[in-house]
Amino acid sequence: MAVATVAALLAALGGALWLAARRFVGPSAQRLQAGGDSGLMHGKTVLITGANSGLGRATAAELLRLGARVIMGCRDRARAEEAAGQLRRELRQAGGPDAGGAGELVVKELDLASLRSVRAFCQEMLQEEPRLDVLINNAGIFQCPYMKTEDGFEMQFGVNHLGHFLLTNLLLGLLKSSAPSRIVVVSSKLYKYGDINFEDLNSEQSYNKSFCYSRSKLANILFTRELARRLEGTNVTVNVLHPGVVRTNLGRHIHIPLLVKPLFNLVSWAFFKTPAEGAQTSIYLASSPEVEGVSGKYFGNCKEEELLPKAMDESLARKLWDISEVMVGILK
Ligand SMILES: NC(=O)c1ccc[n+]([C@@H]2O[C@H](COP(=O)([O-])OP(=O)(O)OC[C@H]3O[C@@H](n4cnc5c(N)ncnc54)[C@H](OP(=O)(O)O)[C@@H]3O)[C@@H](O)[C@H]2O)c1
């Protein structure tokens, strides 16, 4: 009797934990089915940063299936070519458009930790690509030890915010001439724990890897909202999203003790989204007719969500924009 009671209690506790965790990461995005019919993106060119892994790779797979020309902007050509080869094979096996020539994958080198690389990449884009319908600022680095980009910026702020800031600005002309066009920014719910300290944007005085990640993700949202304001009337929209908690390579800098690893793997298997699930909101914002004309909004699970006041602070967003322009030397 006592054993049965304990077992029942454990089952109830397990169930409650399961429900609580699913609630935290959001409903299974598989049910959201953001992608539409194959052919929906036919004739559209999409650029995805960090498309060789995790969410970027899953987003590329679906947009390719929908018929887009997908440009994978990646820092490591070998890793990107390998991912592109796998994606083409998967698509052929599924009898997708690659066999018939509708979707197309192109790999281009882009290191967001180097403004020189971002400029060279954009120059190549402007020379070779007649149009750009969707830009997905997806690449990201998470809780790394203190490191600097080639230009001397703290790595998370440099890659997650400044690299994408310069990239977007240099491609705006192409996006405008291809309008209606869209920009999709991948942020994180962890923005809630960040703030923008203009006195120490480079974290020289103190470095906290979690806080700096959150700061970079808050910067993604402020950037999106200020850009949406600047793009009013151009038919170029920009929205930002939280993908949920997703099983990807993002945690590569987190050290998990060997003994705890099996438990962590079990928890992530049970509760985290798969990359295909996590990518649904990116795919939705990139391709769905439902969001045509929608701009400056924050999404999770393919639905608009509320932001904390600090992420909607217009004067903070303007100040960050002005300082970012100076940091990346936008006028050079
Ligand atoms: N996974 C989650 O639970 C989660 C939650 C909230 C938000 N996000 C956001 O989702 C986005 C995608 O992350 P993910 O989870 O898919 O992680 P991931 O599997 O690690 O993918 C990150 C991608 O960014 C690329 N990248 C990193 N540094 C770069 C640089 N300097 N230049 C160009 N590309 C660079 C990586 O390239 P390499 O493969 O060459 O390293 C990789 O392709 C990130 O912005 C992340 O902040 C993820």
The ligand as an ORCA input file, in Angstrom:
! r2SCAN-3c Opt
* xyz 0 1
  N      19.039     26.999    -28.528
  C      18.249     27.724    -27.720
  O      17.662     27.225    -26.734
  C      18.059     29.198    -27.985
  C      17.203     29.915    -27.129
  C      17.020     31.274    -27.366
  C      17.672     31.884    -28.418
  N      18.517     31.174    -29.244
  C      19.201     31.875    -30.335
  O      19.071     31.125    -31.524
  C      20.132     31.457    -32.419
  C      20.676     30.188    -33.062
  O      21.323     29.420    -32.070
  P      21.264     27.823    -32.016
  O      20.550     27.480    -30.777
  O      20.805     27.278    -33.293
  O      22.805     27.497    -31.739
  P      23.949     26.803    -32.636
  O      23.527     25.456    -33.053
  O      25.191     26.951    -31.853
  O      24.000     27.739    -33.922
  C      24.606     28.997    -33.855
  C      25.108     29.358    -35.241
  O      25.746     30.647    -35.155
  C      26.998     30.540    -35.787
  N      27.968     31.520    -35.323
  C      28.512     31.649    -34.088
  N      29.428     32.625    -34.091
  C      29.473     33.125    -35.349
  C      30.242     34.118    -36.003
  N      31.189     34.794    -35.370
  N      30.001     34.371    -37.299
  C      29.072     33.671    -37.986
  N      28.343     32.697    -37.443
  C      28.549     32.420    -36.136
  C      27.469     29.123    -35.515
  O      28.513     28.763    -36.411
  P      29.533     27.537    -36.060
  O      28.752     26.285    -36.226
  O      30.612     27.723    -37.067
  O      29.985     27.759    -34.652
  C      26.163     28.379    -35.767
  O      25.976     28.197    -37.138
  C      21.135     32.247    -31.600
  O      21.024     33.620    -31.920
  C      20.709     32.016    -30.163
  O      21.042     33.089    -29.321
  C      18.704     29.841    -29.053
*
